[in-house]
Amino acid sequence: MKAKERIIQFGEGGFLRGFVDYFFQKLNDKGLFEGSVVVVQPIKTGMCEMLEAQNCEYNLFLRGVDNGKVVDEHTHIDVISRCINPYEDYEGYLSLAKNPDFRFIVSNTTEAGIVYEDDNKLSDSPANSFPAKLTALLYERFKAGLSGFIILSCELIDHNGEELLKCCKQYASKWELGADFASWLEKENSFCSTLVDRIVTGFPRDEHKALEERIGQKDNMMDTAEIFHLWVIQGNHEDELPLQKAGFNVVWTDNVDPYKKRKVRILNGAHTSMVLAARLYGLETVGECMKDEKVSSLLRKSVFEEIIPTIGDTEDNRKFGEAVFERFSNPFIKHQLLSIALNSVSKFRARVLPTILEYKAENGKYPEILSFSLAALIAFYKTDEANDGEEIVKFMKSASVADILKREDYWGEDLSDMYDIVNRWVEKIEKDGVAACYDELLK
């Protein structure tokens, strides 16, 4: 017998099933919550039928390195009570609004999910966009005279909760749902922006049969993820959803931004600044980088001496930095350098360049290792492995270092001031190779 339905979840993909559903499962197992999840399929084609074929149950394997130990943990997830496909059962979807037990809505409809589409109508059954579907559901809730929801957006966009509320308000206005509903929408519902952090590797194609044998059952919805997790949520609803009490790495805060900055600068910045030189050096995966003494030592030096000091040399930030090295060393994840190298120019601008410029402002000089990583980017784009927009690839392949650094449309500003340090490293890479650069930087 499944617990009382209390959570509506938009999205049935691997990420939510390897992240929030794991939390809800464990809350129930520990007797801290007593609630089940109804999954709503947000787009026409999805996996609801496959989930329902196995009673909405599946197995999750969490694997990685935790405090220096290799962990391989299996959990049977049965927290989902049923699935609803609004494209086939729109009445069933709207009827969720009339059940007073529902208190939470979680969503992951991808980065493209939280959008306002002007042609969506209330009379559509269903509307196309996720915010339009949600507004229709909230309007039914309002008409039923019930209290609102705590809405936890997991989409990978900045201020996801605020953006979702903005779209819902636009639909309320466009559809002329009235001042009372507009007021109820804002006052009775908590649209929480959140930051999610866990690599969910999804269905384990190569190991599927072996894992089925290990657990002694068939499972076509099996999911895999790293052991690390962090969920930063704007607001505080620990009294209703005791995630911290259950021992999870969850932060309730009035501002998600510093956590977002930390993740982008340390985790993503480390990835982006490491991979291009490592690829020129002949490595193929992040795991190989961590096993290579030169690459891993240089990355550690860069993270702790160049990146962390610009965002605040606190114990929390250092802990996060240490966790990044454990995550990169995960023996269960084969993360290809070339897949991380995709669109490196825009990634470098967002993830690494702000650290370089802030370091210069604070120290009066450019950080040596991160400047070398920009030189490695330029050298990498001279090879045939660069994968980016057609114009970028063509320009970078033939342009001089000076002309590349001048491109404000690439970097957000003219980087000519970095010419001396970057050009010196580009010349050294071309003349002596990346290994010699590593040796010099590690002196």
C-alpha positions as CSV (number, residue, x, y, z in Angstrom):
1,M,0.0,0.0,0.0
2,K,1.6,3.3,-1.1
3,A,1.5,6.3,1.2
4,K,-0.9,9.2,0.8
5,E,-0.3,11.2,-2.4
6,R,1.3,14.5,-1.4
7,I,3.7,15.5,-4.2
8,I,3.0,16.3,-7.9
9,Q,6.1,15.8,-10.0
10,F,6.5,17.2,-13.5
11,G,9.0,15.0,-15.2
12,E,9.8,11.3,-15.2
13,G,13.4,11.3,-16.5
14,G,16.5,10.0,-14.9
15,F,17.4,13.2,-13.1
16,L,14.4,13.6,-10.9
17,R,14.2,9.8,-10.3
18,G,17.9,9.8,-9.2
19,F,17.6,13.0,-7.1
20,V,14.3,14.2,-5.5
21,D,12.6,10.8,-5.6
22,Y,15.5,9.3,-3.7
23,F,15.1,12.0,-1.0
24,F,11.3,11.3,-0.8
25,Q,11.9,7.6,-0.6
26,K,14.4,8.0,2.3
27,L,12.1,10.5,4.1
28,N,9.4,7.8,4.0
29,D,11.8,5.0,5.0
30,K,12.9,7.0,8.1
31,G,9.3,7.8,9.0
32,L,9.8,11.5,8.5
33,F,7.3,12.2,5.8
34,E,4.6,9.6,4.8
35,G,3.9,10.8,1.3
36,S,3.9,9.5,-2.3
37,V,4.5,11.1,-5.7
38,V,2.2,11.4,-8.7
39,V,4.3,11.9,-11.8
40,V,2.9,14.1,-14.6
41,Q,4.5,13.6,-18.0
42,P,5.2,17.1,-19.2
43,I,5.5,16.4,-22.9
44,K,3.6,14.2,-25.3
45,T,6.2,11.4,-25.5
46,G,7.7,10.1,-22.3
47,M,8.4,7.1,-20.1
48,C,5.2,7.0,-18.1
49,E,4.0,3.8,-19.7
50,M,7.3,2.1,-19.0
51,L,7.2,3.2,-15.4
52,E,3.6,2.0,-14.9
53,A,4.4,-1.3,-16.5
54,Q,6.6,-2.0,-13.4
55,N,4.2,-0.5,-10.8
56,C,6.1,2.8,-10.9
57,E,9.0,1.1,-9.1
58,Y,12.6,1.0,-10.1
59,N,16.2,0.5,-8.7
60,L,18.7,3.3,-8.2
61,F,22.4,2.7,-7.9
62,L,24.5,5.5,-6.3
63,R,28.2,5.1,-6.9
64,G,31.3,7.1,-6.3
65,V,33.9,8.1,-3.8
66,D,32.9,9.4,-0.4
67,N,35.5,10.4,2.1
68,G,38.1,8.5,0.3
69,K,36.1,5.2,0.1
70,V,34.5,3.8,-3.0
71,V,30.7,3.5,-2.4
72,D,28.2,1.4,-4.4
73,E,24.7,1.7,-2.9
74,H,21.5,0.2,-4.2
75,T,18.0,1.5,-3.3
76,H,14.7,0.1,-4.4
77,I,12.4,3.2,-5.1
78,D,8.7,2.7,-4.7
79,V,7.7,6.3,-3.7
80,I,5.8,7.0,-7.0
81,S,2.2,6.0,-6.7
82,R,1.1,6.5,-10.4
83,C,1.7,8.5,-13.5
84,I,-0.6,10.8,-15.4
85,N,-0.2,11.7,-19.1
86,P,-2.2,14.9,-19.5
87,Y,-2.2,14.4,-23.3
88,E,-4.3,11.3,-22.7
89,D,-6.2,12.1,-19.5
90,Y,-6.5,15.8,-19.1
91,E,-9.4,15.5,-16.6
92,G,-7.4,13.2,-14.5
93,Y,-4.6,15.8,-14.5
94,L,-6.9,18.7,-13.5
95,S,-8.4,16.6,-10.7
96,L,-5.1,16.6,-8.9
97,A,-5.9,20.2,-8.0
98,K,-8.9,19.2,-6.0
99,N,-7.1,16.9,-3.6
100,P,-6.2,18.9,-0.5
101,D,-3.4,16.4,0.5
102,F,-1.2,17.6,-2.3
103,R,1.3,20.2,-0.9
104,F,4.4,20.0,-3.0
105,I,5.1,20.4,-6.7
106,V,8.6,19.5,-8.1
107,S,9.7,19.9,-11.7
108,N,12.5,19.3,-14.1
109,T,11.3,20.1,-17.6
110,T,14.8,20.9,-18.9
111,E,16.3,24.4,-19.5
112,A,13.8,24.9,-22.3
113,G,10.8,24.0,-20.1
114,I,10.2,27.3,-18.3
115,V,9.1,29.4,-21.2
116,Y,6.1,31.6,-22.0
117,E,4.4,30.7,-25.2
118,D,1.9,33.4,-26.2
119,D,-0.4,31.1,-28.2
120,N,-1.2,28.7,-25.3
121,K,-4.8,28.9,-24.1
122,L,-6.7,27.9,-21.0
123,S,-9.1,25.9,-23.2
124,D,-6.2,23.7,-24.5
125,S,-6.3,20.3,-23.1
126,P,-3.5,20.4,-22.4
127,A,-1.6,23.6,-23.1
128,N,1.8,23.0,-24.7
129,S,4.2,24.8,-22.3
130,F,4.9,23.6,-18.8
131,P,4.1,27.0,-17.1
132,A,0.7,27.1,-19.0
133,K,-0.1,23.5,-17.8
134,L,0.8,24.6,-14.3
135,T,-1.3,27.8,-14.4
136,A,-4.3,25.7,-15.5
137,L,-3.8,23.4,-12.5
138,L,-3.3,26.2,-10.1
139,Y,-6.5,27.9,-11.4
140,E,-8.5,24.7,-10.6
141,R,-6.9,24.7,-7.1
142,F,-8.0,28.3,-6.6
143,K,-11.5,27.6,-7.8
144,A,-11.7,24.7,-5.3
145,G,-11.0,27.1,-2.5
146,L,-7.9,25.1,-1.4
147,S,-4.5,26.4,-0.1
148,G,-1.5,26.7,-2.5
149,F,1.6,24.7,-3.1
150,I,5.3,24.7,-2.3
151,I,6.8,24.6,-5.7
152,L,10.4,23.4,-6.1
153,S,11.9,24.0,-9.6
154,C,14.9,21.9,-10.5
155,E,15.5,23.3,-14.0
156,L,19.0,24.4,-14.7
157,I,18.4,28.1,-15.3
158,D,19.1,31.0,-13.0
159,H,16.3,31.9,-10.6
160,N,14.2,29.0,-11.8
161,G,11.3,29.5,-9.3
162,E,11.1,33.3,-10.0
163,E,11.1,32.7,-13.8
164,L,8.3,30.1,-13.4
165,L,6.2,32.4,-11.3
166,K,6.7,35.2,-13.9
167,C,5.4,32.9,-16.7
168,C,2.4,31.8,-14.6
169,K,1.5,35.5,-13.9
170,Q,1.7,36.2,-17.7
171,Y,-0.8,33.4,-18.3
172,A,-3.1,34.6,-15.5
173,S,-3.1,38.0,-17.1
174,K,-3.4,36.9,-20.7
175,W,-6.3,34.4,-19.8
176,E,-8.0,37.1,-17.7
177,L,-8.3,34.9,-14.6
178,G,-9.0,37.9,-12.4
179,A,-7.4,39.9,-9.6
180,D,-8.3,37.4,-6.8
181,F,-6.5,34.5,-8.6
182,A,-3.5,36.8,-9.3
183,S,-3.3,37.6,-5.6
184,W,-3.8,34.0,-4.6
185,L,-1.1,32.8,-7.1
186,E,1.6,35.0,-5.4
187,K,0.5,34.9,-1.8
188,E,-0.7,31.3,-1.3
189,N,2.1,29.6,-3.3
190,S,5.8,29.5,-2.6
191,F,7.8,29.4,-5.9
192,C,11.2,28.3,-4.6
193,S,14.3,28.8,-6.8
194,T,16.6,25.9,-6.2
195,L,20.1,24.8,-7.3
196,V,20.6,21.1,-7.9
197,D,24.0,19.4,-8.0
198,R,24.4,15.7,-8.7
199,I,25.7,13.9,-11.8
200,V,22.9,11.5,-12.8
201,T,24.3,9.0,-15.3
202,G,20.8,7.5,-16.0
203,F,20.1,4.1,-17.5
204,P,23.3,1.9,-17.3
205,R,23.2,0.4,-20.8
206,D,26.5,-1.4,-20.6
207,E,25.9,-2.9,-17.1
208,H,22.1,-3.3,-17.3
209,K,22.2,-7.2,-17.4
210,A,24.8,-7.5,-14.7
211,L,22.9,-5.2,-12.4
212,E,19.7,-7.1,-13.0
213,E,21.5,-10.3,-12.0
214,R,22.9,-8.6,-8.9
215,I,19.4,-7.6,-7.6
216,G,17.6,-10.6,-9.0
217,Q,14.9,-8.8,-11.0
218,K,14.2,-7.2,-14.3
219,D,14.1,-3.4,-14.4
220,N,13.8,-1.4,-17.6
221,M,13.7,1.9,-15.6
222,M,16.9,1.4,-13.7
223,D,18.8,4.6,-12.8
224,T,22.4,5.4,-11.8
225,A,24.0,8.5,-10.2
226,E,27.0,9.7,-8.3
227,I,26.8,9.5,-4.5
228,F,27.4,13.3,-4.1
229,H,24.3,15.5,-3.9
230,L,23.6,19.1,-3.0
231,W,20.2,20.8,-3.1
232,V,20.1,24.5,-2.3
233,I,16.5,25.8,-1.9
234,Q,15.4,29.4,-1.5
235,G,13.0,29.6,1.5
236,N,12.7,27.3,4.5
237,H,10.1,24.5,4.5
238,E,12.2,22.1,6.7
239,D,9.2,21.9,9.1
240,E,7.1,20.3,6.3
241,L,9.9,18.6,4.3
242,P,12.6,17.6,6.9
243,L,15.4,17.0,4.4
244,Q,18.2,18.2,6.7
245,K,16.8,16.1,9.6
246,A,17.0,13.1,7.3
247,G,20.7,13.8,6.9
248,F,20.8,15.2,3.3
249,N,23.1,17.8,2.0
250,V,20.3,20.3,1.7
251,V,20.6,24.1,2.3
252,W,17.6,26.3,3.0
253,T,18.6,29.9,2.2
254,D,17.3,33.3,1.3
255,N,19.7,33.5,-1.6
256,V,20.8,30.7,-3.9
257,D,23.2,32.9,-5.9
258,P,26.4,32.4,-3.8
259,Y,26.0,28.6,-4.1
260,K,25.4,28.9,-7.8
261,K,28.6,31.0,-8.2
262,R,30.5,28.4,-6.1
263,K,29.4,25.5,-8.3
264,V,30.0,27.4,-11.6
265,R,33.5,28.7,-10.5
266,I,34.8,25.6,-8.7
267,L,33.1,22.5,-10.3
268,N,32.4,23.8,-13.8
269,G,35.5,26.1,-13.8
270,A,37.8,23.2,-12.9
271,H,36.3,21.0,-15.7
272,T,36.6,23.7,-18.3
273,S,40.1,24.9,-17.3
274,M,41.5,21.4,-17.2
275,V,40.2,19.5,-20.2
276,L,41.7,21.3,-23.2
277,A,45.3,21.1,-22.0
278,A,44.7,17.5,-20.8
279,R,43.4,16.6,-24.2
280,L,46.4,18.1,-26.0
281,Y,48.5,16.1,-23.5
282,G,46.8,12.9,-24.8
283,L,44.3,12.0,-22.1
284,E,40.7,11.0,-22.8
285,T,38.7,11.0,-19.6
286,V,38.4,13.0,-16.4
287,G,39.3,9.8,-14.5
288,E,42.6,9.6,-16.4
289,C,43.3,13.2,-15.5
290,M,42.8,12.5,-11.8
291,K,45.2,9.5,-12.0
292,D,47.9,11.6,-13.8
293,E,50.0,13.2,-11.2
294,K,50.8,16.3,-13.2
295,V,47.3,17.1,-14.3
296,S,45.7,16.5,-10.9
297,S,48.4,18.4,-9.0
298,L,48.0,21.4,-11.3
299,L,44.2,21.3,-11.0
300,R,44.4,21.2,-7.2
301,K,46.8,24.1,-7.2
302,S,44.5,26.1,-9.5
303,V,41.4,25.4,-7.5
304,F,42.8,26.1,-4.1
305,E,45.2,29.0,-5.0
306,E,43.5,30.8,-7.8
307,I,39.7,29.9,-7.9
308,I,38.7,29.6,-4.2
309,P,40.5,32.8,-3.0
310,T,38.4,34.9,-5.5
311,I,35.0,33.6,-4.1
312,G,36.0,33.5,-0.4
313,D,38.6,31.2,1.2
314,T,36.1,29.7,3.6
315,E,35.9,26.2,5.1
316,D,32.7,25.5,3.2
317,N,34.3,26.4,-0.2
318,R,37.3,24.3,0.6
319,K,35.1,21.4,1.5
320,F,33.3,21.8,-1.8
321,G,36.6,21.9,-3.6
322,E,37.7,18.7,-1.9
323,A,34.4,17.0,-2.9
324,V,35.0,18.1,-6.5
325,F,38.2,16.0,-6.6
326,E,36.4,13.0,-5.2
327,R,33.6,13.4,-7.8
328,F,36.2,13.7,-10.7
329,S,37.8,10.5,-9.4
330,N,34.6,8.5,-9.6
331,P,35.6,5.2,-11.1
332,F,32.0,4.5,-12.2
333,I,31.8,7.5,-14.5
334,K,33.7,7.7,-17.8
335,H,33.5,11.4,-18.6
336,Q,35.0,12.1,-22.0
337,L,37.2,15.2,-22.2
338,L,35.9,15.8,-25.7
339,S,32.3,16.0,-24.5
340,I,33.3,18.5,-21.9
341,A,35.3,20.4,-24.5
342,L,32.1,21.1,-26.6
343,N,31.5,24.9,-27.0
344,S,34.5,25.7,-24.8
345,V,34.6,29.4,-25.8
346,S,31.2,30.2,-24.2
347,K,31.9,27.9,-21.3
348,F,35.3,29.6,-20.6
349,R,33.6,33.0,-20.7
350,A,31.0,32.0,-18.1
351,R,33.0,29.6,-15.8
352,V,36.7,30.7,-15.9
353,L,37.1,34.2,-17.1
354,P,35.3,35.9,-14.2
355,T,37.8,34.2,-11.8
356,I,40.8,35.4,-13.9
357,L,39.5,39.0,-14.0
358,E,38.6,39.1,-10.3
359,Y,42.0,37.6,-9.4
360,K,43.7,40.3,-11.4
361,A,41.6,43.0,-9.7
362,E,42.6,41.7,-6.3
363,N,46.3,40.7,-6.9
364,G,47.4,43.1,-9.7
365,K,48.5,40.2,-11.9
366,Y,46.8,37.4,-13.8
367,P,46.6,33.9,-12.4
368,E,49.3,31.8,-14.0
369,I,47.5,28.5,-14.3
370,L,44.1,29.8,-15.5
371,S,45.9,32.1,-18.0
372,F,47.7,28.9,-19.2
373,S,44.3,27.3,-19.6
374,L,43.2,30.1,-21.9
375,A,46.4,29.5,-24.0
376,A,45.5,25.8,-24.0
377,L,42.0,26.6,-25.3
378,I,43.6,28.7,-28.2
379,A,46.0,25.9,-29.0
380,F,43.2,23.2,-28.9
381,Y,41.1,25.2,-31.3
382,K,44.0,25.0,-33.8
383,T,43.5,21.2,-33.9
384,D,40.7,19.3,-35.7
385,E,39.1,18.2,-32.4
386,A,37.5,21.6,-31.6
387,N,33.7,21.4,-31.6
388,D,31.9,24.7,-31.4
389,G,29.8,27.1,-33.6
390,E,31.0,26.9,-37.2
391,E,32.1,30.6,-37.3
392,I,34.0,30.2,-34.0
393,V,35.9,27.1,-35.2
394,K,36.8,28.6,-38.5
395,F,38.0,31.9,-36.9
396,M,40.0,30.3,-34.0
397,K,41.8,27.9,-36.3
398,S,43.4,30.7,-38.4
399,A,43.4,33.8,-36.2
400,S,46.4,35.1,-34.3
401,V,46.4,35.2,-30.4
402,A,46.1,39.0,-30.5
403,D,43.0,38.8,-32.8
404,I,41.4,36.1,-30.7
405,L,41.8,38.0,-27.4
406,K,40.3,41.1,-29.0
407,R,36.9,39.4,-29.7
408,E,34.5,41.1,-27.3
409,D,31.7,39.0,-28.7
410,Y,33.5,35.9,-27.5
411,W,34.7,37.1,-24.1
412,G,32.4,39.9,-23.2
413,E,35.2,42.3,-23.3
414,D,38.6,43.0,-25.1
415,L,41.2,40.8,-23.4
416,S,44.2,42.4,-25.2
417,D,45.7,43.1,-21.8
418,M,46.3,39.4,-21.3
419,Y,48.3,39.1,-24.5
420,D,51.8,38.8,-22.9
421,I,50.9,36.0,-20.5
422,V,48.6,34.0,-22.9
423,N,50.9,34.3,-25.9
424,R,53.9,33.2,-23.8
425,W,52.0,30.0,-22.9
426,V,50.7,29.4,-26.5
427,E,54.3,29.6,-27.8
428,K,55.5,27.2,-25.1
429,I,52.7,24.7,-25.8
430,E,53.7,24.8,-29.6
431,K,57.4,24.7,-29.0
432,D,57.8,22.3,-25.9
433,G,54.4,20.6,-25.6
434,V,51.9,20.6,-22.7
435,A,54.0,18.3,-20.4
436,A,56.8,20.9,-20.2
437,C,54.2,23.6,-19.4
438,Y,52.9,21.4,-16.6
439,D,56.4,20.9,-15.2
440,E,57.0,24.7,-15.2
441,L,53.7,25.5,-13.6
442,L,54.2,23.0,-10.8
443,K,57.7,24.3,-9.9
